């Protein structure tokens, strides 16, 4: 069944005509986001996971205002995750109202109107936006795989058995009540590798972190830089998307997985919890998480947590830690790997120098006399 997403008027804008592809990889705004309104984005029949907004996927768009119209099968040409339920998504397609190609830039949970004016946007000057991925990081939902053991005051429990009213142990606030849970099946047959579940092998993050293999969705955030989890790479505690950690030994995409049951749970606040001995996150109920739910589920969540914040902040507060994007995490891991290679190379070079010096000294000393010709040093 197709899903429909509604963008806030201050979170989208258009590019068309001479502003389209103004440079090789960016377009200019047609005008301020306030010049357009009422953007709806509808997934196509057969899209198994419409809330991922992967590059190459298609959606039907409609909007009003300057240059308003509709695009059938608009292609996602950019999908960057910014952290804490924020993203930048760019669509491309032919506007049926004008017959011309247009770009629609949508920034979930980011005030594009303010950004536009802060970057010099006015009647005579139009800033630009990138039209290709800058972070290699598609916008997605976050979940635990069925079978994950969550720490509770009564000991570990299977995540799929948790219900509203149960308590989980949290790193920051002790036992906290679960207010809402969700379970759903996802076919994975046509999903690309970057959208497949991520397996974090036992001990891959540090000693007994996790204690057993953990399966999470690609954008599920894992604590790094503390509590024995990847502390040599990250200097302080942050939350990193699981897919960004696949450069570490023991962490990989589950390419052969054909289907999976996902489970997630939300507390009154975004919490840091323990899953299979791994320090991870509970659900952060941001705008994109809400839009991926059915109408009845969304109404239930809003009844539990309160209405949507005017500035589109998550219903259960701010993120428990700073959230890093995929690109920065991967670059930091790569930098650490390069430093390690350099240290090993320098160490090897020092060993070669020592061996060379030892060989030179031995050559100067000449051969040791044999036992029968050795002088008698006894007095």
C-alpha positions as CSV (number, residue, x, y, z in Angstrom):
1,X,0.0,0.0,0.0
2,X,1.5,3.4,-1.0
3,X,2.6,5.8,1.8
4,X,2.0,9.6,1.6
5,X,4.3,12.1,3.2
6,X,3.5,15.8,3.7
7,X,6.3,18.3,3.8
8,X,6.1,21.5,5.8
9,X,6.1,24.6,3.7
10,X,9.4,25.9,5.1
11,X,11.1,22.6,4.3
12,X,11.0,22.4,0.5
13,X,11.7,24.5,-2.6
14,X,12.0,24.1,-6.4
15,X,14.6,24.6,-9.1
16,X,13.6,24.8,-12.8
17,X,14.5,26.5,-16.1
18,X,17.9,28.2,-16.1
19,X,18.3,27.4,-12.3
20,X,18.3,23.6,-13.1
21,X,21.8,22.1,-13.1
22,X,23.3,25.6,-12.9
23,X,26.6,23.8,-12.3
24,X,27.5,20.2,-12.9
25,X,26.3,18.9,-9.5
26,X,24.1,21.6,-8.1
27,X,21.0,23.7,-8.9
28,X,19.8,27.1,-7.8
29,X,16.6,27.9,-6.0
30,X,13.8,29.3,-8.0
31,X,12.9,31.4,-5.0
32,X,12.3,31.2,-1.2
33,X,10.6,28.1,0.1
34,X,7.7,30.4,1.2
35,X,6.8,30.8,-2.5
36,X,5.6,27.2,-2.7
37,X,3.3,25.2,-0.4
38,X,1.4,21.9,0.2
39,X,4.0,19.4,-1.1
40,X,2.8,15.7,-0.9
41,X,5.1,12.8,-1.7
42,X,3.5,9.4,-2.4
43,X,5.4,6.2,-2.8
44,X,4.7,3.8,-5.7
45,X,2.9,0.4,-5.5
46,X,5.4,-2.3,-4.8
47,X,7.9,-0.1,-2.9
48,X,8.8,-2.5,0.0
49,X,10.3,0.2,2.2
50,X,9.1,3.6,1.1
51,X,10.5,5.5,4.1
52,X,14.1,4.9,3.1
53,X,14.1,7.3,0.1
54,X,17.0,5.6,-1.6
55,X,18.6,7.2,-4.6
56,X,17.0,5.8,-7.8
57,X,13.6,5.2,-6.2
58,X,10.5,7.0,-7.6
59,X,7.7,8.9,-5.9
60,X,4.7,11.0,-7.1
61,X,4.9,14.6,-6.1
62,X,2.3,17.4,-6.0
63,X,2.7,21.0,-4.8
64,X,1.2,24.5,-5.1
65,X,2.5,28.0,-5.5
66,X,5.1,29.4,-7.9
67,X,5.8,26.8,-10.5
68,X,3.4,24.4,-8.8
69,X,2.3,21.2,-10.4
70,X,2.9,17.5,-10.3
71,X,5.6,15.0,-11.1
72,X,4.8,11.4,-11.7
73,X,7.6,9.0,-10.9
74,X,10.0,11.7,-9.7
75,X,13.4,10.0,-9.1
76,X,15.4,10.5,-5.9
77,X,18.8,11.8,-7.0
78,X,20.1,12.8,-3.6
79,X,19.3,11.4,-0.1
80,X,21.6,12.5,2.7
81,X,21.0,11.8,6.4
82,X,22.0,14.7,8.7
83,X,21.3,13.0,12.1
84,X,18.5,13.3,14.6
85,X,15.7,12.7,12.1
86,X,17.1,15.4,9.7
87,X,17.7,14.9,6.0
88,X,18.1,16.4,2.5
89,X,16.3,14.7,-0.3
90,X,16.3,15.9,-3.9
91,X,13.8,14.7,-6.6
92,X,14.0,15.1,-10.3
93,X,11.2,14.7,-12.9
94,X,9.0,16.4,-15.5
95,X,6.4,18.8,-14.1
96,X,3.2,17.9,-15.9
97,X,2.0,21.5,-15.5
98,X,4.9,23.0,-17.5
99,X,6.3,20.0,-19.4
100,X,9.8,20.9,-18.2
101,X,12.2,19.1,-15.9
102,X,12.3,20.3,-12.3
103,X,14.1,19.6,-9.0
104,X,12.3,19.5,-5.7
105,X,14.6,19.7,-2.6
106,X,13.0,18.5,0.6
107,X,14.7,18.9,4.0
108,X,12.8,16.9,6.7
109,X,13.1,18.6,10.1
110,X,15.4,21.3,8.7
111,X,14.1,24.9,8.3
112,X,15.0,25.4,4.7
113,X,13.4,28.9,4.7
114,X,15.8,30.1,7.4
115,X,18.8,28.5,5.7
116,X,17.8,30.1,2.4
117,X,17.8,33.7,3.9
118,X,20.9,33.0,6.1
119,X,22.8,32.1,2.9
120,X,22.0,35.3,1.0
121,X,18.8,34.3,-0.7
122,X,16.6,37.2,-1.9
123,X,15.0,38.4,-5.1
124,X,18.3,39.1,-6.8
125,X,20.4,36.3,-5.4
126,X,19.5,32.6,-5.3
127,X,21.8,30.2,-3.4
128,X,22.2,26.6,-4.6
129,X,21.9,23.1,-3.4
130,X,23.8,19.9,-4.2
131,X,21.9,17.5,-6.5
132,X,24.0,14.3,-5.6
133,X,24.7,12.6,-2.3
134,X,27.3,14.3,-0.2
135,X,27.4,11.8,2.7
136,X,26.6,8.5,1.1
137,X,23.9,8.1,3.6
138,X,20.2,7.4,2.7
139,X,17.5,8.6,5.1
140,X,16.0,5.6,6.9
141,X,14.1,4.3,9.9
142,X,15.9,2.5,12.9
143,X,15.0,-0.9,14.4
144,X,16.2,-4.0,16.2
145,X,16.0,-7.5,14.7
146,X,13.7,-10.0,16.3
147,X,15.5,-12.1,18.8
148,X,17.5,-9.2,20.3
149,X,17.8,-9.4,24.1
150,X,17.1,-6.0,25.9
151,X,18.3,-5.4,29.4
152,X,15.4,-4.9,31.9
153,X,15.2,-4.6,35.7
154,X,14.2,-8.3,35.7
155,X,17.0,-9.4,33.4
156,X,17.4,-9.7,29.6
157,X,14.2,-10.0,27.6
158,X,13.5,-10.7,23.9
159,X,12.7,-7.3,22.3
160,X,9.6,-8.8,20.6
161,X,8.0,-9.7,24.0
162,X,8.3,-6.1,25.3
163,X,5.0,-4.2,25.7
164,X,3.9,-0.8,26.7
165,X,4.1,-0.6,30.5
166,X,7.2,-2.8,30.7
167,X,10.5,-1.3,31.9
168,X,13.9,-1.3,30.3
169,X,17.3,-0.3,31.9
170,X,18.8,2.9,30.5
171,X,22.3,4.3,30.8
172,X,21.2,7.8,31.8
173,X,17.9,7.4,33.8
174,X,17.8,3.9,35.2
175,X,14.6,1.9,34.7
176,X,12.3,3.6,32.2
177,X,8.8,2.6,31.1
178,X,8.1,1.7,27.5
179,X,5.2,3.8,26.2
180,X,4.9,2.3,22.7
181,X,6.2,-0.6,20.7
182,X,6.0,-1.6,17.0
183,X,6.6,-4.9,15.1
184,X,6.8,-5.2,11.4
185,X,8.0,-7.6,8.7
186,X,10.2,-6.3,5.8
187,X,10.9,-8.3,2.6
188,X,14.5,-7.8,1.5
189,X,14.7,-9.5,-1.8
190,X,15.1,-6.3,-3.9
191,X,16.8,-4.2,-1.3
192,X,20.3,-2.9,-2.2
193,X,23.3,-3.8,0.0
194,X,23.3,-0.4,1.9
195,X,19.7,-1.1,2.9
196,X,20.2,-4.6,4.2
197,X,20.3,-5.4,8.0
198,X,23.7,-4.9,9.7
199,X,25.2,-7.7,11.8
200,X,27.5,-6.6,14.6
201,X,29.4,-9.7,15.6
202,X,30.2,-10.6,19.2
203,X,33.1,-8.5,20.5
204,X,33.3,-6.4,17.3
205,X,33.0,-3.1,19.2
206,X,35.2,-4.1,22.2
207,X,35.5,-6.7,24.9
208,X,32.1,-8.4,25.1
209,X,30.5,-5.5,23.1
210,X,28.2,-7.1,22.1
211,X,28.2,-10.3,24.0
212,X,26.4,-12.1,21.1
213,X,25.7,-11.2,17.5
214,X,23.3,-8.2,17.2
215,X,21.2,-7.4,14.1
216,X,20.0,-3.9,13.6
217,X,18.6,-1.8,10.7
218,X,21.3,0.2,8.7
219,X,20.5,3.6,10.4
220,X,20.1,2.2,13.9
221,X,22.5,4.2,16.0
222,X,25.1,2.6,18.2
223,X,27.0,4.3,21.0
224,X,30.7,4.8,20.2
225,X,33.6,6.5,22.1
226,X,32.6,5.2,25.5
227,X,31.7,2.2,27.6
228,X,34.3,0.0,25.9
229,X,32.8,0.6,22.4
230,X,35.3,1.7,19.7
231,X,37.0,4.1,22.2
232,X,40.2,4.2,20.2
233,X,38.5,5.8,17.2
234,X,36.1,8.2,18.9
235,X,37.3,10.5,21.7
236,X,33.8,11.1,23.3
237,X,30.4,9.4,23.4
238,X,28.4,9.8,20.2
239,X,25.7,7.8,18.3
240,X,26.8,6.4,15.0
241,X,24.6,4.6,12.3
242,X,25.3,0.9,12.2
243,X,25.9,1.0,8.4
244,X,28.8,3.4,9.0
245,X,30.6,0.9,11.2
246,X,30.8,-1.9,8.5
247,X,34.4,-0.9,7.9
248,X,35.3,-2.4,11.3
249,X,36.2,-6.2,11.5
250,X,33.2,-8.3,12.5
251,X,30.5,-5.8,11.3
252,X,28.9,-6.4,7.9
253,X,25.7,-6.1,5.8
254,X,23.6,-9.3,5.7
255,X,23.5,-9.5,2.0
256,X,21.9,-12.9,1.8
257,X,19.0,-12.0,4.1
258,X,15.7,-12.2,2.3
259,X,13.3,-11.0,5.0
260,X,13.3,-9.8,8.5
261,X,11.1,-8.9,11.4
262,X,11.9,-5.4,12.9
263,X,11.0,-4.3,16.4
264,X,11.3,-0.9,18.0
265,X,10.2,0.7,21.2
266,X,9.9,4.2,22.5
267,X,10.2,5.7,26.0
268,X,9.2,9.1,27.3
269,X,12.7,10.3,26.2
270,X,15.3,9.0,23.7
271,X,17.3,6.6,25.8
272,X,20.6,4.7,25.6
273,X,19.8,1.0,26.3
274,X,21.7,-2.3,26.3
275,X,20.9,-4.8,23.5
276,X,22.8,-8.1,23.4
277,X,25.4,-6.4,25.6
278,X,25.8,-3.5,23.1
279,X,25.1,0.1,24.1
280,X,22.5,1.3,21.6
281,X,19.4,3.5,21.3
282,X,15.6,3.4,21.9
283,X,13.4,4.9,19.2
284,X,13.6,8.7,18.6
285,X,10.1,9.8,17.5
286,X,11.0,12.4,14.9
287,X,8.8,13.6,12.0
288,X,10.2,11.0,9.6
289,X,9.5,8.2,12.0
290,X,5.9,9.4,12.4
291,X,5.4,9.7,8.6
292,X,6.4,6.1,8.1
293,X,3.6,4.9,10.4
294,X,0.0,4.2,9.4
295,X,-2.6,6.9,10.2
296,X,-3.9,4.9,13.2
297,X,-0.4,4.3,14.5
298,X,0.5,7.9,14.1
299,X,-2.7,9.0,16.0
300,X,-1.9,6.5,18.8
301,X,1.7,7.9,19.1
302,X,0.5,11.5,19.2
303,X,-2.0,10.6,21.9
304,X,0.7,9.1,24.0
305,X,3.5,11.6,23.5
306,X,1.6,14.8,22.6
307,X,1.1,16.7,19.3
308,X,3.9,17.5,16.8
309,X,6.2,20.3,18.0
310,X,5.8,23.5,15.9
311,X,9.5,23.3,14.9
312,X,9.2,19.6,14.1
313,X,11.3,18.4,17.0
314,X,11.0,14.7,18.0
315,X,8.0,13.9,20.2
316,X,10.1,12.3,22.9
317,X,12.7,15.1,23.2
318,X,16.2,15.6,21.9
319,X,18.7,12.9,21.0
320,X,20.4,11.2,24.0
321,X,23.8,11.9,22.5
322,X,25.3,13.8,19.5
323,X,24.2,11.9,16.3
324,X,26.9,11.5,13.6
325,X,26.2,10.9,9.9
326,X,27.5,8.0,8.0
327,X,30.2,10.0,6.1
328,X,31.9,11.5,9.1
329,X,32.0,8.1,10.9
330,X,33.4,6.2,7.9
331,X,36.1,8.9,7.4
332,X,37.1,8.8,11.0
333,X,37.4,5.0,10.9
334,X,39.4,5.2,7.7
335,X,41.7,7.8,9.3
336,X,42.3,5.6,12.3
337,X,43.1,2.7,10.0
338,X,45.6,4.8,8.0
339,X,47.2,5.9,11.2
340,X,47.6,2.3,12.3
341,X,49.1,1.4,9.0
342,X,51.6,4.3,9.3
343,X,52.6,3.2,12.8
344,X,53.2,-0.4,11.6
345,X,55.2,0.9,8.7
346,X,57.3,3.1,10.9
347,X,57.8,0.3,13.4
348,X,58.9,-2.0,10.6
349,X,61.3,0.6,9.3
350,X,62.8,1.0,12.8
351,X,63.3,-2.8,13.0
352,X,65.1,-2.7,9.7
353,X,67.4,0.1,10.9
354,X,68.2,-1.9,14.1
355,X,69.0,-5.1,12.1
356,X,71.2,-3.1,9.7
357,X,73.1,-1.5,12.6
358,X,73.6,-4.9,14.3
359,X,74.9,-6.3,11.1
360,X,77.3,-3.5,10.6
361,X,78.7,-3.8,14.1
362,X,79.1,-7.5,13.7
363,X,81.0,-7.0,10.5
364,X,83.4,-4.5,12.2
365,X,84.1,-6.9,15.0
366,X,85.0,-9.7,12.7
367,X,84.5,-13.4,13.2
368,X,84.6,-14.8,16.8
369,X,87.6,-17.1,17.3
370,X,86.9,-20.7,17.4
371,X,87.1,-22.5,20.8
372,X,90.5,-24.2,20.0
373,X,92.1,-20.9,19.1
374,X,90.4,-18.8,21.8
375,X,93.1,-17.3,24.2
376,X,93.2,-18.6,27.7
377,X,92.0,-15.7,29.9
378,X,92.4,-17.5,33.2
379,X,94.9,-16.0,35.6
